[in-house]
Amino acid sequence: MTLDRALQGPDALEDVARRLVRVSEHRAAPPFSRIDFPGALDPTRPVFPSDLISLYGHPVLETMPEPVRWQLGLLETVNFFSLNIHGEQALVGVLAERLYRERSTGESSEVSRYLQHFIHEENAHTYMLAEFCHRYHGRVMPEVVFRFEAPKLSRKGNDLLFFSRVYVLETFLDFVNRRAMRDDTLEPTARAIHRSHHMDETRHMAFDRAIIARLAAELRTGGAVAELQAIASLIAGYADYAFSRLVNPRVYRALELPNPLELMRSAEQSPHRAALKARWWSQPLAFFCKSGLSPTTLGVAPA
């Protein structure tokens, strides 16, 4: 039985947690030696997949000398890894507060045992990603501060919103990871990091789906239709935010490109980017719809 088929029944969440513990223990990797970092990256290999470059198809990219184009790929990789780091730091802090409390859904001993693996793996990711950023750029890029709407919700509603945002972020990160790890033209170190991150994220997303399914079912059974609709709308807004982080004007400033804010707006309005977002969003959207979160409030009807 697959993990997602196990999302049914009263003990589904605990069953998924037990299975994920076994897989995490079987596949555990040393956090500080996952990647063999060379002294320098191979300048003849692109660092970021070409179709994920924020200026893909833009006239500026077409006139850019090859060394500058390579540097753009490096900086966009650092930007992507940095948003990973900031997102995972926030996630670890919230998850650690939930361990073994036994006060709400997702706080049982079985789930807490898996969350310790989850936290350990996220910490390992932070080290791996930060090493790349510091070795080849000198620092992690600063976090983009964004104030998210915080409506009054029930405890279960707040938990559902939190794990739904986590799932959105992780599906977005994994969308990029999978695209990069399958690109055999990519610089080997960057490609290895994407592959390593993807291996753990498959388990994290399985847990996300299990707890979202449980919480959504409990709210639906309790008649909290308006709350579910409000959460669905907030999920859609977070999806827009997460995808927008692939375009960062700091990258353009570092390359001394003219009018970085104008370039950012132009990149965000590209039909290619809209198609990329639709390709990523179709899968998480289908899951949310299946979980009973209103598809109309998510802005895109399911196929």
N, C-alpha and C positions, 0 to 999 in steps of 0.2 A: 504494500500500500504506500502511495506517495504521501509526502507531508501534507500537501494541499487537500488530498482526499480525507485526511484525518481531522479536518476542521469541523466535523459534525459530531454532535453528542455532547453530553454534559461535562465530560472530562477531556474534551478535545485539546484545550489549551495546555493542560498538564501533560497529556500524551505527546504533543508536539515538543514541549520543553524537554521531556525525557529523551526523545529521539535526537534532538539537537545537541544535548549534552554528550551523547555517545559519539556523534559525528565530530563535534569540536574536539573531544579528547583524542579521537583517532587521527585527526588531521592537524593537531596542534603543531605550530611552527615557532622556533625561537624568535622572539620579537626583535632582537638586535642583530640578527644575522640572516634575515630573510633575503636581503638583496646584497649582491656584491657590487658596491659602488666604485666605479673606476675614478681615476684622478681627473679625467675630463670626459665629456660626452663626445661621441663620434659626430663631427661637424658635417659629414657627408650624408647623414641620415636624418630625416625630419623627426622632430620631437613630439609633435601633436598631429593627429590625423588631419589630412588636408581639408576634408569637408566639414570638420568641426572648427576650423579656424574662423574667428569672428568676422573677418573681412573676406571670406570665401566669395568669389565672384565680384568683389568690389574693384573698381578701377584703380584704387590706391595699391591694392595687392598686385595687380598686373604690372605696375611700373616699379615695383620694389626690387632692389638688387637681391640676389640670392642670399648673401650673408645676413642681410636685414630680415629677409623672410624667415631664415632659420632662427634668428633671434626672436622674431615674433612668435614662432611655435614654442620656443623655450619659455617665453614669458607667459604665454597662454596656458602652458602646462603648469607653471608655478602658480598662476592664478587659480586654476582648477584644483590643484593640490591644496592650496591655501584655504579655499572655501570648504574643502573636505575637512581640514583640520579644525576650522572654527565651528563647523556644524557638529563634528564629533565631540569636541570639547563640551559644548552645551548639552549634548545628548548624555554623555557620561555622568555629568553632574546630576541630572534629573533621575537617571536610572539608579544611581547609587542611593538616592534617598528612598527608593521603593523596596530595597532588599529586606525580605523576611518580616515585613510589617504585619502581614496577614489581616489587613484592614479593608482591602478592596480587591477587585478583580485584577489578576496578574501579580499578586503579592504573596502567593503560596510558596512553600519551601521548594517545590519542584521548579516553579518559574524562576524564583530567586537564584536557584542553583545555575540555571542556564544564563540568567542575566549577569552572573559573575564572569562566565565565558565571554558574553557579549561585550562587557566593559573591558575585559583583558584584551580582546581582539581590537576594539576601538583604540585603546591606548597604543597597541602595537602599530596600528595604522598611522597614528599621529607621529610616532617616532620615525617610521619609514618615509612618510611624506615630507616631514620637516627636514630630514636628512637631505633629501633631494633638493629642496628649496634652498637650504643653507649652503650646500656644497656647490651648486651651480648658478645660484643667483645671489647668495649672500644673506638672504633673510626670507621669512614668510611674509607674504603680502598682508597688509592690514585688513582687518575685518571691515566689511561694509555694514555700517550700523543701520538697522531697519526696525522700526517699531511696528510690531504686529498687533492687530486688533485682539483685545482680550475681553470678550463678552462674558456676561454672567452665565455660567453653565453649572449643571450638577457635577458632582465628583466624577461620575462615569462619563459625562459629557466632556469634561476637561481631559480625562484620560484618553478618550476616543480622539479628541482633537490633537493631543500630543502625539500619539502613536501614528495617527494618519499623516501628520506632517513629517514624522520620521520616515514613514514608508515612502512618501512622495520624494523626499530628499534622497533616500537610498536607491530608489528606482532610477532617479535622474543620474546619480553618480555611477550606478552600474551600467546605465545606457552608454555613457562615455567609456567606462572601463571595457565593456565588451567590444565596442567599436575599435578601441586602441589595441587591445590584446590580440585581435584578429588581423591587424595590419602588419604584414611581415616586412614592410618597408621601414617601419618605425625604429627609432633608436632603441637598442636592446634594453638598456636600463629602464627607460620610461615604460617600455612595453611590459617588462617583468613586474614593475610596480602595479600597473593596471591589472595584470593577471592575478597577482597575490591578493589585491584588494577585492577583486570579484569573487574569489573562492570563499572568503568569509562572508561577503555581503549576501550571497545566496541563502545562507542560513539566517542571517539577520532579517531578511525580507520574509522568509517563511514564518519566523516568529511574529513579525509585524502583522502579517495576514491573519494569523491565528488569534491574536489579541484584539485586532480590529473587528474580526467576525464575531467574537464573543461579546465585546462591548456594544456593538451595533445591535446585536440580537437582544441584549438585555434592555437597551433603551427602547427598542421597538416593542418588546413585550410590555414594557411599562407605559406605552402610549406616548412617548416623548417625540412625536412627529415633528413638531416645530423645532425642537432642539437638533434633531438629525438634519433638518433642512438648513439650519443656520451653520452647522458644522460643515456640511457639504459646500456651502458657499465659501467658507474660510479655506477649505482645502483647495478649491480652485484658485483663490488668490495666492496661496502659498506656492502652487505649481507655477504660476506666472513669475513669482519672485525667484524661485529656484532656477528656472531656466534662464532668466535674465542675467544671472551671475556669470554666464559664459562670456559676456561682453563687459570689459572693464576698461574705462578710459585711462587708468593708471598705466596700462600696457602701452597705450599709444603715446602717452607723455614720456615714458621711459625710452621710447624709440624716437622721440622728438618729431613725431608726426604732427602736422598742422591741424588745428581745430579738433582736439580729441573728443570733446563733448558732441560736436556735430557728427564726427565719425561714429561715435557710439549710437546716436539716434539713427543714423543711416544703416548701420549694421543690424540694429534691432528690427528694422522695418523690412529686411530682406525677405522675399518669398522663400528663399532657401531655408532660412531660419524657421519660418513658420512651418515648413514641411518637416524639418527636423523635430520640432516640438510635437507636431501631430504624431510622428512616428514613435516618439518616446511615450507620449501621454496616453496613447490608445490602450496599452496594457493595464496601467494602474487605474484608468477610468473604468475599464470593464470590471475590474475587481471591486471598485467602490460601488458600482451599480449593482453588482451581484450581492453585495453586503447590505443593500437597502438604503444607501445614501442617494438621494434624489438626483438622477442624471441631469434634469433640467437646470438645477442650480449649479451644476458643474460646467455649464456653458457649452458642452459638446454632447450631442446625442450619441449613445452607443451604437456600434454597427449592428 
